C-alpha cells in the first residue's frame, strides 16, 4: 500500500478497523507468496519485501508473532520468512520461523505434520547459513516425528531422510 494510504488509514479508521484490515492485508500478502520453498521471481521478492516490513511494523498489539499468537499468524510468518530469507535477511527469517514453530507446537503439538514441516524449514535455513549441527539436530527430530506419524516408507519420510543425508554430507 502506498505510504499516503497508511497515513490516511491511521488517521481515519478506528483502531478496530485498522486491525481487521491489517489482518486481511497480511493474509493476502502471505497468500501471494508461492508455497514452494525455493527462490522465486527476484523482482517479486524485491517488490513485496517493503510491504511485508510495513505489515509487520503496523502490528500494534505486541510483536508480530509470539507464543500467544493464533495459528493463522504462524502461517503468515512462515511465508514472510521466505521473502526475508531470499532477500538476504536471514536473521529476520530465522526469528519468524522459530516463533511460528513455537505457535504451531502450542496449537498442534510436536507430532503434527505442520509443525514438522516448519521444523524442517528451519533446519534448511540453518544448513544454508552454515549452522550444520543445529540443522542436523532439527532434521533428526523432524525425521523421527514424521516416521512415527507416516511410517518409514512414506514419500515425505523418505524425502526427509534424503535431506538429512545431504546435511551429513556437507
FENWO-V942299 format. One record per residue. N is the residue number from 1. RES is the residue in one letter. D_FIRST is the distance of its C-alpha to the first C-alpha in Angstrom with 2 decimals. Layout:
<<N,RES,D_FIRST> <N,RES,D_FIRST>>
//
This chain:
<<1,X,0.00> <2,X,3.77> <3,X,6.40> <4,X,8.27> <5,X,6.43> <6,X,6.97> <7,X,10.40> <8,X,11.08> <9,X,10.53> <10,X,12.70> <11,X,15.24> <12,X,15.58> <13,X,15.31> <14,X,18.12> <15,X,17.85> <16,X,18.84> <17,X,16.15> <18,X,13.48> <19,X,15.22> <20,X,15.37> <21,X,11.72> <22,X,11.07> <23,X,13.87> <24,X,12.74> <25,X,9.31> <26,X,11.35> <27,X,13.99> <28,X,12.15> <29,X,10.76> <30,X,14.39> <31,X,15.89> <32,X,14.43> <33,X,16.47> <34,X,20.06> <35,X,22.73> <36,X,25.16> <37,X,25.61> <38,X,25.80> <39,X,23.92> <40,X,21.46> <41,X,20.19> <42,X,19.68> <43,X,17.07> <44,X,14.95> <45,X,15.67> <46,X,14.66> <47,X,11.35> <48,X,10.33> <49,X,11.97> <50,X,9.57> <51,X,7.03> <52,X,10.36> <53,X,11.44> <54,X,8.76> <55,X,9.56> <56,X,13.16> <57,X,13.26> <58,X,12.13> <59,X,15.13> <60,X,17.59> <61,X,20.46> <62,X,21.74> <63,X,20.95> <64,X,18.31> <65,X,21.36> <66,X,25.00> <67,X,28.25> <68,X,27.60> <69,X,24.34> <70,X,24.37> <71,X,24.96> <72,X,21.65> <73,X,19.95> <74,X,22.33> <75,X,21.24> <76,X,17.57> <77,X,18.87> <78,X,21.06> <79,X,18.40> <80,X,16.27> <81,X,19.65> <82,X,20.22> <83,X,17.31> <84,X,18.45> <85,X,21.96> <86,X,21.49> <87,X,19.68> <88,X,22.77> <89,X,21.56> <90,X,24.52> <91,X,25.16> <92,X,21.67> <93,X,22.11> <94,X,25.61> <95,X,24.73> <96,X,22.19> <97,X,24.79> <98,X,27.61> <99,X,25.91> <100,X,24.99> <101,X,28.66> <102,X,29.85> <103,X,28.00> <104,X,29.31> <105,X,32.79> <106,X,32.74> <107,X,31.58> <108,X,33.36> <109,X,35.99> <110,X,37.11> <111,X,38.44> <112,X,35.51> <113,X,34.14> <114,X,30.50> <115,X,31.68> <116,X,33.77> <117,X,30.99> <118,X,28.84> <119,X,32.01> <120,X,32.58> <121,X,29.09> <122,X,29.65> <123,X,33.07> <124,X,31.70> <125,X,29.36> <126,X,32.35> <127,X,34.47> <128,X,32.05> <129,X,31.98> <130,X,35.79> <131,X,36.35> <132,X,38.92> <133,X,40.86> <134,X,37.88> <135,X,36.59> <136,X,40.09> <137,X,40.38> <138,X,37.14> <139,X,38.17> <140,X,41.57> <141,X,40.18> <142,X,37.85> <143,X,40.75> <144,X,43.18> <145,X,40.95> <146,X,40.04> <147,X,43.74> <148,X,44.68> <149,X,42.29> <150,X,42.60> <151,X,45.81> <152,X,46.78> <153,X,46.81> <154,X,43.28> <155,X,41.06> <156,X,38.30> <157,X,41.03> <158,X,42.46> <159,X,39.10> <160,X,38.77> <161,X,42.34> <162,X,41.55> <163,X,38.53> <164,X,40.76> <165,X,43.47> <166,X,41.05> <167,X,40.23> <168,X,43.97> <169,X,44.45> <170,X,42.21>>
//
